[in-house]
């Protein structure tokens, strides 16, 4: 067991999952504090910094890593516990773009309406008060939103010798953009290549479900993780566990396919954990489940299916109780 800190130089940031050499080696049970950049690479700092002018495609949504995890092999699961997520600065930014977001035409589905204006919002972050300060650009309206830091992009290398853009969410994780990826949650990712190759970035100070405009309150972070390799436990799609809830993640277009994938996986997971008959599990999740939407803007959409553990009949510990074990490990180390 060890603990260390990784702070990448700008030229060490990655823009793909897969296709990269590891920046460091980890072992099961390690804690690592990772410095991450925001989705703009820190280049958007004020209203005049329009992303189309200061950023260059495809160099958006950088991640820190990848980290090679010893003893992680295809067919295993990597459990990643988010110990803490701290904003690196006292500001964050958001933006609108032409042909991007849920409420505009896109390059793929053009309409006769004009493109959205490109605009930048700067948010003040008060860590002591626990708030994010919104300020309108065309009026004097301001409001304080709860500071709820999350990691937007986290995943492992895909299989099949693939290299995938960090903008895409899929079975290996990636740009999931769900507020459920906050401190205290454990993410389960199926391992597809030797060493897993974990990477993360794209912090948000807060984000509404769906990320309607396509951009959260984007921040650089200092994020601490605890990891564990769960041997011989395959995971087809990302899963999340908190002290109270289990969640399955689906990534696809159209949105209904992502919904179906998440709910099929949660139903199967509930059957495995509780021994319920399939239709009984399906019925329980239909009446008691929740479906928080991650994003409706990325190349794949993200939908979660969630159910409270208290509603399940004496569930077995998921992944051999990895969540509780990593939570305890983090508490001791902290």
C-alpha positions as CSV (number, residue, x, y, z in Angstrom):
1,X,0.0,0.0,0.0
2,X,1.3,3.4,-0.9
3,X,0.2,7.0,-1.3
4,X,1.6,9.6,-3.7
5,X,0.6,12.7,-5.7
6,X,0.7,13.1,-9.5
7,X,0.7,16.5,-11.1
8,X,1.0,16.4,-14.9
9,X,2.9,19.0,-17.0
10,X,0.8,20.4,-19.8
11,X,2.5,18.2,-22.4
12,X,1.7,15.2,-20.3
13,X,-2.1,15.6,-20.4
14,X,-3.9,12.9,-22.4
15,X,-6.8,13.2,-24.8
16,X,-7.7,9.5,-25.4
17,X,-8.5,6.4,-23.4
18,X,-6.1,3.8,-24.8
19,X,-3.1,4.4,-27.1
20,X,-1.0,6.0,-24.3
21,X,1.9,4.7,-22.2
22,X,1.4,4.8,-18.4
23,X,2.6,7.8,-16.4
24,X,2.8,5.8,-13.2
25,X,2.2,2.4,-11.7
26,X,-0.3,1.7,-8.9
27,X,-1.2,-1.3,-6.8
28,X,-4.4,-2.5,-5.3
29,X,-5.0,-0.6,-2.1
30,X,-3.1,2.5,-3.1
31,X,-4.2,6.0,-2.6
32,X,-3.3,8.7,-5.2
33,X,-3.9,12.4,-5.3
34,X,-4.3,13.5,-8.9
35,X,-4.2,17.1,-10.2
36,X,-6.6,17.5,-13.1
37,X,-7.3,20.2,-15.6
38,X,-10.7,21.5,-16.7
39,X,-12.2,20.6,-20.1
40,X,-10.6,23.7,-21.6
41,X,-7.2,22.9,-20.3
42,X,-7.3,26.1,-18.2
43,X,-7.3,28.3,-21.3
44,X,-10.8,29.9,-20.7
45,X,-10.6,32.3,-17.7
46,X,-12.8,35.2,-18.7
47,X,-15.6,36.4,-21.0
48,X,-13.2,37.3,-23.7
49,X,-11.7,33.8,-23.8
50,X,-14.0,32.3,-26.3
51,X,-13.2,28.5,-26.5
52,X,-13.2,28.6,-30.3
53,X,-10.4,31.2,-30.2
54,X,-8.3,30.0,-27.3
55,X,-8.7,26.2,-27.6
56,X,-7.8,23.9,-30.5
57,X,-9.6,20.7,-31.5
58,X,-9.1,17.9,-30.7
59,X,-7.2,19.1,-27.6
60,X,-10.2,19.4,-25.4
61,X,-11.3,17.5,-22.3
62,X,-7.8,16.5,-21.1
63,X,-7.3,13.7,-18.5
64,X,-4.4,13.0,-16.2
65,X,-2.9,9.5,-16.6
66,X,-3.1,6.8,-17.6
67,X,-2.1,4.9,-14.5
68,X,-1.1,1.2,-14.9
69,X,-2.7,-0.9,-12.1
70,X,-0.6,-3.9,-11.2
71,X,-2.4,-7.3,-11.4
72,X,-5.4,-5.9,-13.3
73,X,-6.3,-8.1,-16.2
74,X,-9.2,-8.5,-18.6
75,X,-12.1,-10.1,-16.7
76,X,-11.4,-8.2,-13.5
77,X,-13.0,-5.1,-12.2
78,X,-11.3,-2.0,-11.0
79,X,-13.0,-0.3,-8.0
80,X,-12.2,3.4,-7.8
81,X,-13.3,5.2,-4.6
82,X,-13.5,9.0,-4.9
83,X,-12.1,10.0,-1.6
84,X,-12.2,13.8,-2.2
85,X,-12.6,16.3,-5.0
86,X,-11.4,19.8,-4.3
87,X,-11.5,22.8,-6.7
88,X,-8.0,23.8,-7.6
89,X,-9.0,27.5,-8.0
90,X,-11.6,29.9,-6.7
91,X,-13.3,30.2,-10.1
92,X,-14.9,28.0,-12.7
93,X,-16.3,28.7,-16.2
94,X,-19.1,27.6,-18.4
95,X,-20.1,28.4,-22.0
96,X,-22.4,28.0,-24.9
97,X,-21.3,27.1,-28.4
98,X,-22.8,27.2,-31.9
99,X,-24.2,23.8,-32.8
100,X,-23.6,22.2,-29.4
101,X,-25.9,21.4,-26.6
102,X,-29.4,19.9,-26.1
103,X,-31.4,23.0,-27.1
104,X,-29.9,23.9,-30.5
105,X,-29.5,22.4,-33.9
106,X,-26.2,20.6,-34.5
107,X,-23.9,19.8,-37.4
108,X,-25.7,16.5,-37.7
109,X,-29.3,17.7,-37.3
110,X,-29.3,21.2,-38.8
111,X,-32.4,23.4,-38.7
112,X,-33.2,26.9,-40.1
113,X,-32.7,28.5,-36.7
114,X,-29.4,30.5,-36.3
115,X,-26.6,29.0,-34.2
116,X,-26.4,29.9,-30.6
117,X,-24.0,32.7,-29.6
118,X,-20.7,31.6,-28.1
119,X,-20.6,33.0,-24.6
120,X,-18.6,32.4,-21.4
121,X,-19.8,32.6,-17.8
122,X,-17.4,32.9,-15.0
123,X,-18.4,31.5,-11.6
124,X,-16.9,32.4,-8.3
125,X,-16.2,29.4,-6.0
126,X,-16.3,29.9,-2.2
127,X,-15.1,26.6,-0.6
128,X,-15.7,27.8,2.9
129,X,-19.3,28.8,2.3
130,X,-19.8,25.7,0.0
131,X,-21.3,27.7,-2.9
132,X,-20.8,28.5,-6.6
133,X,-21.9,32.0,-7.6
134,X,-23.8,32.4,-10.8
135,X,-24.0,35.8,-12.5
136,X,-26.1,36.5,-15.6
137,X,-24.3,38.1,-18.5
138,X,-27.2,40.2,-19.7
139,X,-28.7,41.4,-16.4
140,X,-27.7,41.9,-12.8
141,X,-29.2,38.6,-11.6
142,X,-27.0,36.5,-9.3
143,X,-27.7,33.4,-7.3
144,X,-25.7,31.0,-5.1
145,X,-25.7,27.3,-6.1
146,X,-24.5,24.5,-3.9
147,X,-20.8,23.5,-4.5
148,X,-21.0,19.9,-5.5
149,X,-17.7,18.9,-7.1
150,X,-17.7,15.9,-9.4
151,X,-15.4,14.2,-11.9
152,X,-16.9,14.4,-15.4
153,X,-14.4,12.1,-17.2
154,X,-12.9,8.9,-15.7
155,X,-12.3,5.5,-17.3
156,X,-9.9,2.8,-18.3
157,X,-8.6,1.8,-21.7
158,X,-11.1,0.1,-24.1
159,X,-10.4,-3.3,-25.4
160,X,-9.7,-4.4,-29.0
161,X,-6.6,-2.2,-29.3
162,X,-8.9,0.8,-29.5
163,X,-8.1,4.4,-28.7
164,X,-11.1,6.6,-27.9
165,X,-11.5,10.3,-27.5
166,X,-11.9,11.5,-23.9
167,X,-15.1,13.3,-25.1
168,X,-16.9,10.0,-25.6
169,X,-18.6,8.0,-22.8
170,X,-18.9,4.2,-23.3
171,X,-18.5,0.8,-21.6
172,X,-15.0,1.7,-20.4
173,X,-16.2,4.9,-18.6
174,X,-15.0,8.1,-20.3
175,X,-17.0,11.3,-20.4
176,X,-19.9,10.1,-18.2
177,X,-20.7,13.6,-17.0
178,X,-22.9,12.5,-14.1
179,X,-23.1,14.5,-10.8
180,X,-23.2,11.1,-9.1
181,X,-19.4,10.9,-9.5
182,X,-18.8,12.9,-6.4
183,X,-16.7,12.2,-3.3
184,X,-17.9,9.2,-1.4
185,X,-18.9,7.2,-4.4
186,X,-17.1,4.0,-5.7
187,X,-17.0,3.5,-9.4
188,X,-16.7,0.0,-10.8
189,X,-15.0,-0.4,-14.2
190,X,-14.5,-3.6,-16.2
191,X,-10.8,-4.1,-17.0
192,X,-10.2,-4.5,-20.8
193,X,-6.4,-4.5,-21.1
194,X,-3.5,-5.5,-19.0
195,X,-3.0,-2.9,-16.3
196,X,-6.4,-1.3,-16.8
197,X,-4.9,2.1,-17.6
198,X,-7.0,4.5,-15.5
199,X,-7.2,8.2,-16.3
200,X,-9.4,11.1,-15.1
201,X,-10.2,14.8,-15.5
202,X,-12.9,17.3,-16.4
203,X,-14.0,18.4,-13.0
204,X,-17.2,20.3,-12.4
205,X,-18.0,22.5,-9.4
206,X,-21.6,21.7,-10.1
207,X,-23.8,20.5,-13.0
208,X,-27.5,20.0,-13.6
209,X,-28.7,16.5,-14.6
210,X,-28.4,16.3,-18.4
211,X,-25.8,19.0,-18.7
212,X,-28.2,20.8,-21.1
213,X,-25.9,23.3,-22.6
214,X,-23.1,20.7,-22.8
215,X,-20.8,22.5,-20.3
216,X,-20.9,22.2,-16.5
217,X,-19.1,24.7,-14.2
218,X,-15.7,23.5,-15.4
219,X,-12.9,23.4,-12.9
220,X,-9.4,22.0,-12.4
221,X,-9.3,19.7,-9.3
222,X,-7.2,18.0,-6.8
223,X,-8.8,14.6,-6.5
224,X,-7.8,11.7,-4.2
225,X,-8.7,8.1,-5.2
226,X,-8.4,4.8,-3.5
227,X,-8.3,1.8,-5.9
228,X,-8.7,-2.0,-5.6
229,X,-8.6,-4.8,-8.2
230,X,-11.5,-7.2,-7.8
231,X,-10.2,-10.4,-9.4
232,X,-12.4,-12.5,-11.5
233,X,-15.4,-10.2,-11.4
234,X,-16.3,-9.0,-14.9
235,X,-18.3,-5.7,-15.3
236,X,-19.8,-5.0,-18.7
237,X,-20.9,-1.4,-18.0
238,X,-19.8,1.1,-15.4
239,X,-21.5,0.8,-12.0
240,X,-21.5,3.1,-9.0
241,X,-22.0,2.4,-5.3
242,X,-22.5,4.8,-2.3
243,X,-23.3,4.1,1.3
244,X,-27.0,4.1,0.4
245,X,-27.4,3.4,-3.3
246,X,-26.3,1.2,-6.2
247,X,-26.4,2.6,-9.7
248,X,-25.8,1.2,-13.2
249,X,-24.7,3.4,-16.2
250,X,-25.8,3.2,-19.8
251,X,-24.2,5.1,-22.6
252,X,-25.7,5.3,-26.1
253,X,-27.8,7.2,-28.6
254,X,-30.7,7.5,-28.7
255,X,-31.4,8.4,-25.0
256,X,-33.9,5.5,-24.7
257,X,-31.2,3.0,-25.5
258,X,-29.0,4.4,-22.7
259,X,-32.0,4.2,-20.4
260,X,-32.6,0.6,-21.3
261,X,-29.0,-0.4,-20.9
262,X,-28.8,1.1,-17.5
263,X,-32.0,-0.4,-16.2
264,X,-31.3,-3.9,-17.7
265,X,-27.9,-3.9,-15.9
266,X,-29.4,-2.7,-12.6
267,X,-32.1,-5.3,-12.8
268,X,-29.5,-8.0,-13.4
269,X,-27.2,-6.6,-10.6
270,X,-30.2,-6.7,-8.2
271,X,-30.9,-10.3,-9.1
272,X,-27.3,-11.2,-8.5
273,X,-27.0,-9.4,-5.2
274,X,-30.4,-10.3,-3.7
275,X,-31.6,-13.5,-5.4
276,X,-34.8,-11.9,-6.5
277,X,-36.5,-13.4,-9.5
278,X,-35.9,-11.3,-12.6
279,X,-39.5,-9.9,-13.0
280,X,-39.7,-9.2,-9.2
281,X,-36.5,-7.2,-9.5
282,X,-37.8,-5.4,-12.6
283,X,-41.0,-4.5,-10.8
284,X,-39.2,-3.2,-7.7
285,X,-36.9,-1.0,-9.8
286,X,-39.9,0.2,-11.9
287,X,-41.6,1.6,-8.8
288,X,-38.7,2.6,-6.5
289,X,-35.8,3.3,-8.9
290,X,-34.5,6.7,-10.2
291,X,-33.0,7.6,-13.5
292,X,-30.6,10.5,-13.2
293,X,-29.5,11.7,-16.6
294,X,-25.8,12.4,-17.0
295,X,-25.5,14.1,-20.3
296,X,-27.6,14.6,-23.5
297,X,-24.8,16.4,-25.5
298,X,-21.8,14.1,-25.9
299,X,-21.3,11.6,-28.8
300,X,-23.1,9.1,-26.5
301,X,-25.7,10.1,-24.0
302,X,-25.4,8.9,-20.3
303,X,-28.3,7.7,-18.2
304,X,-28.1,6.0,-14.7
305,X,-30.5,3.6,-13.1
306,X,-30.4,3.9,-9.3
307,X,-32.1,2.1,-6.4
308,X,-31.6,2.5,-2.6
309,X,-30.0,-0.5,-0.9
310,X,-32.5,-0.3,2.0
311,X,-35.2,-1.4,-0.4
312,X,-33.4,-4.6,-1.3
313,X,-33.9,-7.9,0.6
314,X,-30.6,-8.5,2.5
315,X,-28.3,-7.8,-0.5
316,X,-24.9,-9.4,-0.6
317,X,-22.0,-7.0,-0.5
318,X,-21.2,-5.8,-4.0
319,X,-17.8,-6.7,-5.4
320,X,-16.9,-8.5,-2.1
321,X,-17.6,-5.3,-0.2
322,X,-15.0,-3.2,-2.1
323,X,-16.9,0.1,-1.4
324,X,-16.8,-0.3,2.4
325,X,-13.2,-1.5,2.4
326,X,-11.9,1.4,0.3
327,X,-14.0,3.9,2.3
328,X,-12.4,2.5,5.5
329,X,-8.9,2.6,3.9
330,X,-9.4,6.2,2.9
331,X,-10.6,7.2,6.4
332,X,-7.5,5.6,8.0
333,X,-5.1,7.3,5.5
334,X,-6.8,10.7,5.8
